[in-house]
Amino acid sequence: MRFSKSALMGAALGFIMGIAFLVISLFQFDDAETNAKDVAMVSVLFGIPFSVLIGLAIGWVLGRFFGFEKL
């Protein structure tokens, strides 16, 4: 499977945003309902992969429809 540069840049941006959301969620979780381990595991298993997929899709769309192949 080959991806364009814009799609890979979108995936990288999605990964960075996933890490940022992980850090934000570790500062804002409710101690009465959950713990830091569960918050981190859900962020790593679901949050980061979904943000990478969303970034990959947005980068692909930008590259495909707007011609941002040369980044």
mmCIF file as Biopython writes it, N, C-alpha, C and O atoms, coordinates in Angstrom:
data_model
#
loop_
_atom_site.group_PDB
_atom_site.id
_atom_site.type_symbol
_atom_site.label_atom_id
_atom_site.label_alt_id
_atom_site.label_comp_id
_atom_site.label_asym_id
_atom_site.label_entity_id
_atom_site.label_seq_id
_atom_site.pdbx_PDB_ins_code
_atom_site.Cartn_x
_atom_site.Cartn_y
_atom_site.Cartn_z
_atom_site.occupancy
_atom_site.B_iso_or_equiv
_atom_site.auth_seq_id
_atom_site.auth_asym_id
_atom_site.pdbx_PDB_model_num
ATOM 1   N N  . MET A ? 1  ? 0.844   -1.164 0.000  1.0 0.0 1  A 1 
ATOM 2   C CA . MET A ? 1  ? 0.000   0.000  0.000  1.0 0.0 1  A 1 
ATOM 3   C C  . MET A ? 1  ? 0.894   1.233  0.000  1.0 0.0 1  A 1 
ATOM 4   O O  . MET A ? 1  ? 1.780   1.363  0.845  1.0 0.0 1  A 1 
ATOM 5   N N  . ARG A ? 2  ? 0.664   2.127  -0.937 1.0 0.0 2  A 1 
ATOM 6   C CA . ARG A ? 2  ? 1.467   3.332  -1.047 1.0 0.0 2  A 1 
ATOM 7   C C  . ARG A ? 2  ? 0.620   4.557  -0.747 1.0 0.0 2  A 1 
ATOM 8   O O  . ARG A ? 2  ? -0.516  4.676  -1.207 1.0 0.0 2  A 1 
ATOM 9   N N  . PHE A ? 3  ? 1.188   5.454  0.025  1.0 0.0 3  A 1 
ATOM 10  C CA . PHE A ? 3  ? 0.508   6.683  0.389  1.0 0.0 3  A 1 
ATOM 11  C C  . PHE A ? 3  ? 1.287   7.865  -0.165 1.0 0.0 3  A 1 
ATOM 12  O O  . PHE A ? 3  ? 2.506   7.803  -0.322 1.0 0.0 3  A 1 
ATOM 13  N N  . SER A ? 4  ? 0.579   8.928  -0.456 1.0 0.0 4  A 1 
ATOM 14  C CA . SER A ? 4  ? 1.238   10.145 -0.921 1.0 0.0 4  A 1 
ATOM 15  C C  . SER A ? 4  ? 1.878   10.866 0.267  1.0 0.0 4  A 1 
ATOM 16  O O  . SER A ? 4  ? 1.638   10.523 1.424  1.0 0.0 4  A 1 
ATOM 17  N N  . LYS A ? 5  ? 2.684   11.856 -0.040 1.0 0.0 5  A 1 
ATOM 18  C CA . LYS A ? 5  ? 3.334   12.625 1.014  1.0 0.0 5  A 1 
ATOM 19  C C  . LYS A ? 5  ? 2.321   13.363 1.875  1.0 0.0 5  A 1 
ATOM 20  O O  . LYS A ? 5  ? 2.477   13.455 3.092  1.0 0.0 5  A 1 
ATOM 21  N N  . SER A ? 6  ? 1.296   13.881 1.244  1.0 0.0 6  A 1 
ATOM 22  C CA . SER A ? 6  ? 0.295   14.619 2.017  1.0 0.0 6  A 1 
ATOM 23  C C  . SER A ? 6  ? -0.472  13.690 2.955  1.0 0.0 6  A 1 
ATOM 24  O O  . SER A ? 6  ? -0.824  14.089 4.065  1.0 0.0 6  A 1 
ATOM 25  N N  . ALA A ? 7  ? -0.733  12.463 2.524  1.0 0.0 7  A 1 
ATOM 26  C CA . ALA A ? 7  ? -1.422  11.513 3.396  1.0 0.0 7  A 1 
ATOM 27  C C  . ALA A ? 7  ? -0.539  11.138 4.585  1.0 0.0 7  A 1 
ATOM 28  O O  . ALA A ? 7  ? -1.024  11.021 5.710  1.0 0.0 7  A 1 
ATOM 29  N N  . LEU A ? 8  ? 0.751   10.952 4.336  1.0 0.0 8  A 1 
ATOM 30  C CA . LEU A ? 8  ? 1.659   10.617 5.432  1.0 0.0 8  A 1 
ATOM 31  C C  . LEU A ? 8  ? 1.853   11.793 6.382  1.0 0.0 8  A 1 
ATOM 32  O O  . LEU A ? 8  ? 1.996   11.606 7.590  1.0 0.0 8  A 1 
ATOM 33  N N  . MET A ? 9  ? 1.857   13.000 5.833  1.0 0.0 9  A 1 
ATOM 34  C CA . MET A ? 9  ? 1.938   14.177 6.699  1.0 0.0 9  A 1 
ATOM 35  C C  . MET A ? 9  ? 0.681   14.297 7.567  1.0 0.0 9  A 1 
ATOM 36  O O  . MET A ? 9  ? 0.766   14.666 8.738  1.0 0.0 9  A 1 
ATOM 37  N N  . GLY A ? 10 ? -0.484  13.983 6.988  1.0 0.0 10 A 1 
ATOM 38  C CA . GLY A ? 10 ? -1.719  13.983 7.763  1.0 0.0 10 A 1 
ATOM 39  C C  . GLY A ? 10 ? -1.702  12.937 8.851  1.0 0.0 10 A 1 
ATOM 40  O O  . GLY A ? 10 ? -2.180  13.185 9.958  1.0 0.0 10 A 1 
ATOM 41  N N  . ALA A ? 11 ? -1.154  11.759 8.552  1.0 0.0 11 A 1 
ATOM 42  C CA . ALA A ? 11 ? -1.052  10.699 9.560  1.0 0.0 11 A 1 
ATOM 43  C C  . ALA A ? 11 ? -0.106  11.110 10.682 1.0 0.0 11 A 1 
ATOM 44  O O  . ALA A ? 11 ? -0.377  10.843 11.853 1.0 0.0 11 A 1 
ATOM 45  N N  . ALA A ? 12 ? 1.001   11.758 10.330 1.0 0.0 12 A 1 
ATOM 46  C CA . ALA A ? 12 ? 1.937   12.230 11.350 1.0 0.0 12 A 1 
ATOM 47  C C  . ALA A ? 12 ? 1.294   13.296 12.225 1.0 0.0 12 A 1 
ATOM 48  O O  . ALA A ? 12 ? 1.473   13.301 13.443 1.0 0.0 12 A 1 
ATOM 49  N N  . LEU A ? 13 ? 0.550   14.192 11.603 1.0 0.0 13 A 1 
ATOM 50  C CA . LEU A ? 13 ? -0.155  15.211 12.374 1.0 0.0 13 A 1 
ATOM 51  C C  . LEU A ? 13 ? -1.215  14.573 13.273 1.0 0.0 13 A 1 
ATOM 52  O O  . LEU A ? 13 ? -1.406  15.004 14.410 1.0 0.0 13 A 1 
ATOM 53  N N  . GLY A ? 14 ? -1.902  13.550 12.766 1.0 0.0 14 A 1 
ATOM 54  C CA . GLY A ? 14 ? -2.871  12.820 13.583 1.0 0.0 14 A 1 
ATOM 55  C C  . GLY A ? 14 ? -2.222  12.137 14.768 1.0 0.0 14 A 1 
ATOM 56  O O  . GLY A ? 14 ? -2.796  12.113 15.856 1.0 0.0 14 A 1 
ATOM 57  N N  . PHE A ? 15 ? -1.023  11.575 14.576 1.0 0.0 15 A 1 
ATOM 58  C CA . PHE A ? 15 ? -0.301  10.934 15.667 1.0 0.0 15 A 1 
ATOM 59  C C  . PHE A ? 15 ? 0.073   11.956 16.735 1.0 0.0 15 A 1 
ATOM 60  O O  . PHE A ? 15 ? -0.083  11.700 17.929 1.0 0.0 15 A 1 
ATOM 61  N N  . ILE A ? 16 ? 0.561   13.105 16.305 1.0 0.0 16 A 1 
ATOM 62  C CA . ILE A ? 16 ? 0.926   14.158 17.256 1.0 0.0 16 A 1 
ATOM 63  C C  . ILE A ? 16 ? -0.301  14.636 18.018 1.0 0.0 16 A 1 
ATOM 64  O O  . ILE A ? 16 ? -0.235  14.867 19.225 1.0 0.0 16 A 1 
ATOM 65  N N  . MET A ? 17 ? -1.421  14.786 17.318 1.0 0.0 17 A 1 
ATOM 66  C CA . MET A ? 17 ? -2.658  15.203 17.996 1.0 0.0 17 A 1 
ATOM 67  C C  . MET A ? 17 ? -3.148  14.123 18.957 1.0 0.0 17 A 1 
ATOM 68  O O  . MET A ? 17 ? -3.668  14.440 20.026 1.0 0.0 17 A 1 
ATOM 69  N N  . GLY A ? 18 ? -2.990  12.852 18.590 1.0 0.0 18 A 1 
ATOM 70  C CA . GLY A ? 18 ? -3.367  11.762 19.490 1.0 0.0 18 A 1 
ATOM 71  C C  . GLY A ? 18 ? -2.561  11.789 20.779 1.0 0.0 18 A 1 
ATOM 72  O O  . GLY A ? 18 ? -3.104  11.563 21.860 1.0 0.0 18 A 1 
ATOM 73  N N  . ILE A ? 19 ? -1.258  12.066 20.666 1.0 0.0 19 A 1 
ATOM 74  C CA . ILE A ? 19 ? -0.412  12.190 21.859 1.0 0.0 19 A 1 
ATOM 75  C C  . ILE A ? 19 ? -0.853  13.394 22.691 1.0 0.0 19 A 1 
ATOM 76  O O  . ILE A ? 19 ? -0.898  13.322 23.919 1.0 0.0 19 A 1 
ATOM 77  N N  . ALA A ? 20 ? -1.177  14.496 22.021 1.0 0.0 20 A 1 
ATOM 78  C CA . ALA A ? 20 ? -1.640  15.683 22.745 1.0 0.0 20 A 1 
ATOM 79  C C  . ALA A ? 20 ? -2.949  15.394 23.481 1.0 0.0 20 A 1 
ATOM 80  O O  . ALA A ? 20 ? -3.118  15.805 24.629 1.0 0.0 20 A 1 
ATOM 81  N N  . PHE A ? 21 ? -3.876  14.688 22.826 1.0 0.0 21 A 1 
ATOM 82  C CA . PHE A ? 21 ? -5.139  14.328 23.489 1.0 0.0 21 A 1 
ATOM 83  C C  . PHE A ? 21 ? -4.898  13.382 24.659 1.0 0.0 21 A 1 
ATOM 84  O O  . PHE A ? 21 ? -5.607  13.454 25.662 1.0 0.0 21 A 1 
ATOM 85  N N  . LEU A ? 22 ? -3.912  12.498 24.549 1.0 0.0 22 A 1 
ATOM 86  C CA . LEU A ? 22 ? -3.561  11.601 25.652 1.0 0.0 22 A 1 
ATOM 87  C C  . LEU A ? 22 ? -3.098  12.407 26.861 1.0 0.0 22 A 1 
ATOM 88  O O  . LEU A ? 22 ? -3.531  12.150 27.984 1.0 0.0 22 A 1 
ATOM 89  N N  . VAL A ? 23 ? -2.225  13.373 26.633 1.0 0.0 23 A 1 
ATOM 90  C CA . VAL A ? 23 ? -1.723  14.197 27.734 1.0 0.0 23 A 1 
ATOM 91  C C  . VAL A ? 23 ? -2.858  15.011 28.357 1.0 0.0 23 A 1 
ATOM 92  O O  . VAL A ? 23 ? -2.957  15.111 29.579 1.0 0.0 23 A 1 
ATOM 93  N N  . ILE A ? 24 ? -3.709  15.588 27.514 1.0 0.0 24 A 1 
ATOM 94  C CA . ILE A ? 24 ? -4.833  16.373 28.032 1.0 0.0 24 A 1 
ATOM 95  C C  . ILE A ? 24 ? -5.780  15.493 28.845 1.0 0.0 24 A 1 
ATOM 96  O O  . ILE A ? 24 ? -6.249  15.899 29.909 1.0 0.0 24 A 1 
ATOM 97  N N  . SER A ? 25 ? -6.061  14.292 28.347 1.0 0.0 25 A 1 
ATOM 98  C CA . SER A ? 25 ? -6.985  13.413 29.074 1.0 0.0 25 A 1 
ATOM 99  C C  . SER A ? 25 ? -6.388  12.919 30.383 1.0 0.0 25 A 1 
ATOM 100 O O  . SER A ? 25 ? -7.127  12.650 31.330 1.0 0.0 25 A 1 
ATOM 101 N N  . LEU A ? 26 ? -5.062  12.794 30.459 1.0 0.0 26 A 1 
ATOM 102 C CA . LEU A ? 26 ? -4.448  12.391 31.725 1.0 0.0 26 A 1 
ATOM 103 C C  . LEU A ? 26 ? -4.542  13.484 32.785 1.0 0.0 26 A 1 
ATOM 104 O O  . LEU A ? 26 ? -4.521  13.192 33.981 1.0 0.0 26 A 1 
ATOM 105 N N  . PHE A ? 27 ? -4.646  14.735 32.355 1.0 0.0 27 A 1 
ATOM 106 C CA . PHE A ? 27 ? -4.813  15.823 33.311 1.0 0.0 27 A 1 
ATOM 107 C C  . PHE A ? 27 ? -6.265  16.040 33.714 1.0 0.0 27 A 1 
ATOM 108 O O  . PHE A ? 27 ? -6.518  16.674 34.739 1.0 0.0 27 A 1 
ATOM 109 N N  . GLN A ? 28 ? -7.238  15.535 32.939 1.0 0.0 28 A 1 
ATOM 110 C CA . GLN A ? 28 ? -8.629  15.887 33.184 1.0 0.0 28 A 1 
ATOM 111 C C  . GLN A ? 28 ? -9.546  14.724 33.532 1.0 0.0 28 A 1 
ATOM 112 O O  . GLN A ? 28 ? -10.764 14.904 33.528 1.0 0.0 28 A 1 
ATOM 113 N N  . PHE A ? 29 ? -9.029  13.557 33.828 1.0 0.0 29 A 1 
ATOM 114 C CA . PHE A ? 29 ? -9.938  12.448 34.145 1.0 0.0 29 A 1 
ATOM 115 C C  . PHE A ? 29 ? -10.453 12.557 35.573 1.0 0.0 29 A 1 
ATOM 116 O O  . PHE A ? 29 ? -9.849  13.222 36.415 1.0 0.0 29 A 1 
ATOM 117 N N  . ASP A ? 30 ? -11.567 11.902 35.833 1.0 0.0 30 A 1 
ATOM 118 C CA . ASP A ? 30 ? -12.222 11.941 37.139 1.0 0.0 30 A 1 
ATOM 119 C C  . ASP A ? 30 ? -11.692 10.790 37.989 1.0 0.0 30 A 1 
ATOM 120 O O  . ASP A ? 30 ? -11.826 9.626  37.610 1.0 0.0 30 A 1 
ATOM 121 N N  . ASP A ? 31 ? -11.096 11.107 39.128 1.0 0.0 31 A 1 
ATOM 122 C CA . ASP A ? 31 ? -10.520 10.082 40.005 1.0 0.0 31 A 1 
ATOM 123 C C  . ASP A ? 31 ? -11.574 9.152  40.585 1.0 0.0 31 A 1 
ATOM 124 O O  . ASP A ? 31 ? -11.273 7.995  40.879 1.0 0.0 31 A 1 
ATOM 125 N N  . ALA A ? 32 ? -12.783 9.622  40.753 1.0 0.0 32 A 1 
ATOM 126 C CA . ALA A ? 32 ? -13.832 8.799  41.340 1.0 0.0 32 A 1 
ATOM 127 C C  . ALA A ? 32 ? -14.338 7.740  40.364 1.0 0.0 32 A 1 
ATOM 128 O O  . ALA A ? 32 ? -14.830 6.699  40.800 1.0 0.0 32 A 1 
ATOM 129 N N  . GLU A ? 33 ? -14.231 7.973  39.076 1.0 0.0 33 A 1 
ATOM 130 C CA . GLU A ? 33 ? -14.781 7.070  38.067 1.0 0.0 33 A 1 
ATOM 131 C C  . GLU A ? 33 ? -13.745 6.118  37.469 1.0 0.0 33 A 1 
ATOM 132 O O  . GLU A ? 33 ? -14.080 4.977  37.150 1.0 0.0 33 A 1 
ATOM 133 N N  . THR A ? 34 ? -12.512 6.555  37.313 1.0 0.0 34 A 1 
ATOM 134 C CA . THR A ? 34 ? -11.497 5.752  36.629 1.0 0.0 34 A 1 
ATOM 135 C C  . THR A ? 34 ? -10.120 6.064  37.192 1.0 0.0 34 A 1 
ATOM 136 O O  . THR A ? 34 ? -9.989  6.848  38.132 1.0 0.0 34 A 1 
ATOM 137 N N  . ASN A ? 35 ? -9.095  5.447  36.614 1.0 0.0 35 A 1 
ATOM 138 C CA . ASN A ? 35 ? -7.721  5.739  37.028 1.0 0.0 35 A 1 
ATOM 139 C C  . ASN A ? 35 ? -6.879  6.087  35.803 1.0 0.0 35 A 1 
ATOM 140 O O  . ASN A ? 35 ? -7.333  5.962  34.665 1.0 0.0 35 A 1 
ATOM 141 N N  . ALA A ? 36 ? -5.651  6.523  36.054 1.0 0.0 36 A 1 
ATOM 142 C CA . ALA A ? 36 ? -4.784  6.988  34.968 1.0 0.0 36 A 1 
ATOM 143 C C  . ALA A ? 36 ? -4.410  5.858  34.012 1.0 0.0 36 A 1 
ATOM 144 O O  . ALA A ? 36 ? -4.249  6.089  32.813 1.0 0.0 36 A 1 
ATOM 145 N N  . LYS A ? 37 ? -4.271  4.645  34.530 1.0 0.0 37 A 1 
ATOM 146 C CA . LYS A ? 37 ? -3.901  3.516  33.675 1.0 0.0 37 A 1 
ATOM 147 C C  . LYS A ? 37 ? -4.986  3.235  32.640 1.0 0.0 37 A 1 
ATOM 148 O O  . LYS A ? 37 ? -4.682  3.026  31.466 1.0 0.0 37 A 1 
ATOM 149 N N  . ASP A ? 38 ? -6.228  3.228  33.061 1.0 0.0 38 A 1 
ATOM 150 C CA . ASP A ? 38 ? -7.333  2.971  32.128 1.0 0.0 38 A 1 
ATOM 151 C C  . ASP A ? 38 ? -7.468  4.086  31.091 1.0 0.0 38 A 1 
ATOM 152 O O  . ASP A ? 38 ? -7.724  3.822  29.916 1.0 0.0 38 A 1 
ATOM 153 N N  . VAL A ? 39 ? -7.295  5.319  31.528 1.0 0.0 39 A 1 
ATOM 154 C CA . VAL A ? 39 ? -7.375  6.449  30.601 1.0 0.0 39 A 1 
ATOM 155 C C  . VAL A ? 39 ? -6.272  6.354  29.556 1.0 0.0 39 A 1 
ATOM 156 O O  . VAL A ? 39 ? -6.516  6.569  28.369 1.0 0.0 39 A 1 
ATOM 157 N N  . ALA A ? 40 ? -5.058  6.032  29.995 1.0 0.0 40 A 1 
ATOM 158 C CA . ALA A ? 40 ? -3.934  5.917  29.067 1.0 0.0 40 A 1 
ATOM 159 C C  . ALA A ? 40 ? -4.125  4.754  28.103 1.0 0.0 40 A 1 
ATOM 160 O O  . ALA A ? 40 ? -3.820  4.883  26.917 1.0 0.0 40 A 1 
ATOM 161 N N  . MET A ? 41 ? -4.624  3.623  28.590 1.0 0.0 41 A 1 
ATOM 162 C CA . MET A ? 41 ? -4.819  2.458  27.721 1.0 0.0 41 A 1 
ATOM 163 C C  . MET A ? 41 ? -5.881  2.733  26.656 1.0 0.0 41 A 1 
ATOM 164 O O  . MET A ? 41 ? -5.696  2.366  25.496 1.0 0.0 41 A 1 
ATOM 165 N N  . VAL A ? 42 ? -6.965  3.360  27.026 1.0 0.0 42 A 1 
ATOM 166 C CA . VAL A ? 42 ? -8.000  3.677  26.046 1.0 0.0 42 A 1 
ATOM 167 C C  . VAL A ? 42 ? -7.471  4.680  25.024 1.0 0.0 42 A 1 
ATOM 168 O O  . VAL A ? 42 ? -7.760  4.565  23.833 1.0 0.0 42 A 1 
ATOM 169 N N  . SER A ? 43 ? -6.707  5.650  25.480 1.0 0.0 43 A 1 
ATOM 170 C CA . SER A ? 43 ? -6.140  6.630  24.548 1.0 0.0 43 A 1 
ATOM 171 C C  . SER A ? 43 ? -5.164  5.978  23.581 1.0 0.0 43 A 1 
ATOM 172 O O  . SER A ? 43 ? -5.166  6.295  22.392 1.0 0.0 43 A 1 
ATOM 173 N N  . VAL A ? 44 ? -4.332  5.070  24.080 1.0 0.0 44 A 1 
ATOM 174 C CA . VAL A ? 44 ? -3.345  4.416  23.216 1.0 0.0 44 A 1 
ATOM 175 C C  . VAL A ? 44 ? -4.010  3.426  22.264 1.0 0.0 44 A 1 
ATOM 176 O O  . VAL A ? 44 ? -3.635  3.347  21.094 1.0 0.0 44 A 1 
ATOM 177 N N  . LEU A ? 45 ? -4.989  2.675  22.751 1.0 0.0 45 A 1 
ATOM 178 C CA . LEU A ? 45 ? -5.614  1.632  21.923 1.0 0.0 45 A 1 
ATOM 179 C C  . LEU A ? 45 ? -6.669  2.161  20.958 1.0 0.0 45 A 1 
ATOM 180 O O  . LEU A ? 45 ? -6.873  1.577  19.893 1.0 0.0 45 A 1 
ATOM 181 N N  . PHE A ? 46 ? -7.341  3.250  21.309 1.0 0.0 46 A 1 
ATOM 182 C CA . PHE A ? 46 ? -8.415  3.760  20.463 1.0 0.0 46 A 1 
ATOM 183 C C  . PHE A ? 46 ? -8.161  5.179  19.960 1.0 0.0 46 A 1 
ATOM 184 O O  . PHE A ? 46 ? -8.346  5.452  18.774 1.0 0.0 46 A 1 
ATOM 185 N N  . GLY A ? 47 ? -7.746  6.077  20.834 1.0 0.0 47 A 1 
ATOM 186 C CA . GLY A ? 47 ? -7.609  7.481  20.467 1.0 0.0 47 A 1 
ATOM 187 C C  . GLY A ? 47 ? -6.535  7.743  19.428 1.0 0.0 47 A 1 
ATOM 188 O O  . GLY A ? 47 ? -6.793  8.409  18.426 1.0 0.0 47 A 1 
ATOM 189 N N  . ILE A ? 48 ? -5.338  7.230  19.653 1.0 0.0 48 A 1 
ATOM 190 C CA . ILE A ? 48 ? -4.238  7.484  18.725 1.0 0.0 48 A 1 
ATOM 191 C C  . ILE A ? 48 ? -4.476  6.819  17.371 1.0 0.0 48 A 1 
ATOM 192 O O  . ILE A ? 48 ? -4.291  7.480  16.348 1.0 0.0 48 A 1 
ATOM 193 N N  . PRO A ? 49 ? -4.879  5.535  17.307 1.0 0.0 49 A 1 
ATOM 194 C CA . PRO A ? 49 ? -5.131  4.959  15.977 1.0 0.0 49 A 1 
ATOM 195 C C  . PRO A ? 49 ? -6.237  5.675  15.191 1.0 0.0 49 A 1 
ATOM 196 O O  . PRO A ? 49 ? -6.112  5.854  13.980 1.0 0.0 49 A 1 
ATOM 197 N N  . PHE A ? 50 ? -7.312  6.084  15.867 1.0 0.0 50 A 1 
ATOM 198 C CA . PHE A ? 50 ? -8.378  6.787  15.162 1.0 0.0 50 A 1 
ATOM 199 C C  . PHE A ? 50 ? -7.919  8.161  14.691 1.0 0.0 50 A 1 
ATOM 200 O O  . PHE A ? 50 ? -8.292  8.590  13.599 1.0 0.0 50 A 1 
ATOM 201 N N  . SER A ? 51 ? -7.117  8.860  15.496 1.0 0.0 51 A 1 
ATOM 202 C CA . SER A ? 51 ? -6.641  10.165 15.055 1.0 0.0 51 A 1 
ATOM 203 C C  . SER A ? 51 ? -5.652  10.026 13.899 1.0 0.0 51 A 1 
ATOM 204 O O  . SER A ? 51 ? -5.603  10.894 13.027 1.0 0.0 51 A 1 
ATOM 205 N N  . VAL A ? 52 ? -4.862  8.950  13.876 1.0 0.0 52 A 1 
ATOM 206 C CA . VAL A ? 52 ? -3.964  8.705  12.742 1.0 0.0 52 A 1 
ATOM 207 C C  . VAL A ? 52 ? -4.780  8.397  11.485 1.0 0.0 52 A 1 
ATOM 208 O O  . VAL A ? 52 ? -4.462  8.900  10.408 1.0 0.0 52 A 1 
ATOM 209 N N  . LEU A ? 53 ? -5.816  7.584  11.608 1.0 0.0 53 A 1 
ATOM 210 C CA . LEU A ? 53 ? -6.661  7.270  10.449 1.0 0.0 53 A 1 
ATOM 211 C C  . LEU A ? 53 ? -7.385  8.505  9.929  1.0 0.0 53 A 1 
ATOM 212 O O  . LEU A ? 53 ? -7.494  8.693  8.718  1.0 0.0 53 A 1 
ATOM 213 N N  . ILE A ? 54 ? -7.874  9.335  10.817 1.0 0.0 54 A 1 
ATOM 214 C CA . ILE A ? 54 ? -8.550  10.561 10.395 1.0 0.0 54 A 1 
ATOM 215 C C  . ILE A ? 54 ? -7.559  11.496 9.708  1.0 0.0 54 A 1 
ATOM 216 O O  . ILE A ? 54 ? -7.880  12.080 8.674  1.0 0.0 54 A 1 
ATOM 217 N N  . GLY A ? 55 ? -6.361  11.644 10.267 1.0 0.0 55 A 1 
ATOM 218 C CA . GLY A ? 55 ? -5.338  12.474 9.635  1.0 0.0 55 A 1 
ATOM 219 C C  . GLY A ? 55 ? -4.906  11.925 8.293  1.0 0.0 55 A 1 
ATOM 220 O O  . GLY A ? 55 ? -4.663  12.690 7.360  1.0 0.0 55 A 1 
ATOM 221 N N  . LEU A ? 56 ? -4.808  10.604 8.179  1.0 0.0 56 A 1 
ATOM 222 C CA . LEU A ? 56 ? -4.451  9.972  6.911  1.0 0.0 56 A 1 
ATOM 223 C C  . LEU A ? 56 ? -5.519  10.244 5.859  1.0 0.0 56 A 1 
ATOM 224 O O  . LEU A ? 56 ? -5.197  10.544 4.710  1.0 0.0 56 A 1 
ATOM 225 N N  . ALA A ? 57 ? -6.774  10.141 6.243  1.0 0.0 57 A 1 
ATOM 226 C CA . ALA A ? 57 ? -7.870  10.388 5.306  1.0 0.0 57 A 1 
ATOM 227 C C  . ALA A ? 57 ? -7.914  11.852 4.873  1.0 0.0 57 A 1 
ATOM 228 O O  . ALA A ? 57 ? -8.115  12.145 3.695  1.0 0.0 57 A 1 
ATOM 229 N N  . ILE A ? 58 ? -7.729  12.760 5.812  1.0 0.0 58 A 1 
ATOM 230 C CA . ILE A ? 58 ? -7.748  14.182 5.463  1.0 0.0 58 A 1 
ATOM 231 C C  . ILE A ? 58 ? -6.566  14.522 4.558  1.0 0.0 58 A 1 
ATOM 232 O O  . ILE A ? 58 ? -6.720  15.278 3.599  1.0 0.0 58 A 1 
ATOM 233 N N  . GLY A ? 59 ? -5.396  13.973 4.853  1.0 0.0 59 A 1 
ATOM 234 C CA . GLY A ? 59 ? -4.243  14.211 3.988  1.0 0.0 59 A 1 
ATOM 235 C C  . GLY A ? 59 ? -4.433  13.634 2.604  1.0 0.0 59 A 1 
ATOM 236 O O  . GLY A ? 59 ? -4.020  14.241 1.616  1.0 0.0 59 A 1 
ATOM 237 N N  . TRP A ? 60 ? -5.054  12.467 2.516  1.0 0.0 60 A 1 
ATOM 238 C CA . TRP A ? 60 ? -5.326  11.859 1.214  1.0 0.0 60 A 1 
ATOM 239 C C  . TRP A ? 60 ? -6.294  12.716 0.410  1.0 0.0 60 A 1 
ATOM 240 O O  . TRP A ? 60 ? -6.101  12.927 -0.788 1.0 0.0 60 A 1 
ATOM 241 N N  . VAL A ? 61 ? -7.346  13.214 1.079  1.0 0.0 61 A 1 
ATOM 242 C CA . VAL A ? 61 ? -8.328  14.053 0.395  1.0 0.0 61 A 1 
ATOM 243 C C  . VAL A ? 61 ? -7.673  15.337 -0.106 1.0 0.0 61 A 1 
ATOM 244 O O  . VAL A ? 61 ? -7.907  15.750 -1.242 1.0 0.0 61 A 1 
ATOM 245 N N  . LEU A ? 62 ? -6.864  15.962 0.724  1.0 0.0 62 A 1 
ATOM 246 C CA . LEU A ? 62 ? -6.187  17.193 0.293  1.0 0.0 62 A 1 
ATOM 247 C C  . LEU A ? 62 ? -5.259  16.917 -0.878 1.0 0.0 62 A 1 
ATOM 248 O O  . LEU A ? 62 ? -5.205  17.702 -1.825 1.0 0.0 62 A 1 
ATOM 249 N N  . GLY A ? 63 ? -4.534  15.821 -0.823 1.0 0.0 63 A 1 
ATOM 250 C CA . GLY A ? 63 ? -3.629  15.494 -1.920 1.0 0.0 63 A 1 
ATOM 251 C C  . GLY A ? 63 ? -4.364  15.099 -3.182 1.0 0.0 63 A 1 
ATOM 252 O O  . GLY A ? 63 ? -3.930  15.425 -4.287 1.0 0.0 63 A 1 
ATOM 253 N N  . ARG A ? 64 ? -5.459  14.408 -3.027 1.0 0.0 64 A 1 
ATOM 254 C CA . ARG A ? 64 ? -6.203  13.906 -4.180 1.0 0.0 64 A 1 
ATOM 255 C C  . ARG A ? 64 ? -6.983  15.003 -4.901 1.0 0.0 64 A 1 
ATOM 256 O O  . ARG A ? 64 ? -6.924  15.110 -6.126 1.0 0.0 64 A 1 
ATOM 257 N N  . PHE A ? 65 ? -7.704  15.808 -4.149 1.0 0.0 65 A 1 
ATOM 258 C CA . PHE A ? 65 ? -8.593  16.780 -4.756 1.0 0.0 65 A 1 
ATOM 259 C C  . PHE A ? 65 ? -7.985  18.155 -4.967 1.0 0.0 65 A 1 
ATOM 260 O O  . PHE A ? 65 ? -8.410  18.892 -5.857 1.0 0.0 65 A 1 
ATOM 261 N N  . PHE A ? 66 ? -6.995  18.507 -4.158 1.0 0.0 66 A 1 
ATOM 262 C CA . PHE A ? 66 ? -6.420  19.836 -4.274 1.0 0.0 66 A 1 
ATOM 263 C C  . PHE A ? 66 ? -4.994  19.818 -4.811 1.0 0.0 66 A 1 
ATOM 264 O O  . PHE A ? 66 ? -4.418  20.879 -5.053 1.0 0.0 66 A 1 
ATOM 265 N N  . GLY A ? 67 ? -4.421  18.651 -5.001 1.0 0.0 67 A 1 
ATOM 266 C CA . GLY A ? 67 ? -3.118  18.519 -5.644 1.0 0.0 67 A 1 
ATOM 267 C C  . GLY A ? 67 ? -1.950  18.929 -4.777 1.0 0.0 67 A 1 
ATOM 268 O O  . GLY A ? 67 ? -0.968  19.469 -5.287 1.0 0.0 67 A 1 
ATOM 269 N N  . PHE A ? 68 ? -2.028  18.687 -3.480 1.0 0.0 68 A 1 
ATOM 270 C CA . PHE A ? 68 ? -0.921  19.015 -2.595 1.0 0.0 68 A 1 
ATOM 271 C C  . PHE A ? 68 ? 0.070   17.847 -2.537 1.0 0.0 68 A 1 
ATOM 272 O O  . PHE A ? 68 ? 0.359   17.348 -1.450 1.0 0.0 68 A 1 
ATOM 273 N N  . GLU A ? 69 ? 0.573   17.421 -3.640 1.0 0.0 69 A 1 
ATOM 274 C CA . GLU A ? 69 ? 1.501   16.289 -3.661 1.0 0.0 69 A 1 
ATOM 275 C C  . GLU A ? 69 ? 2.926   16.703 -3.320 1.0 0.0 69 A 1 
ATOM 276 O O  . GLU A ? 69 ? 3.693   15.890 -2.803 1.0 0.0 69 A 1 
ATOM 277 N N  . LYS A ? 70 ? 3.288   17.925 -3.593 1.0 0.0 70 A 1 
ATOM 278 C CA . LYS A ? 70 ? 4.644   18.395 -3.332 1.0 0.0 70 A 1 
ATOM 279 C C  . LYS A ? 70 ? 4.661   19.193 -2.046 1.0 0.0 70 A 1 
ATOM 280 O O  . LYS A ? 70 ? 4.384   20.393 -2.048 1.0 0.0 70 A 1 
ATOM 281 N N  . LEU A ? 71 ? 4.984   18.529 -0.949 1.0 0.0 71 A 1 
ATOM 282 C CA . LEU A ? 71 ? 5.027   19.229 0.334  1.0 0.0 71 A 1 
ATOM 283 C C  . LEU A ? 71 ? 6.452   19.576 0.702  1.0 0.0 71 A 1 
ATOM 284 O O  . LEU A ? 71 ? 6.691   20.170 1.753  1.0 0.0 71 A 1 
#
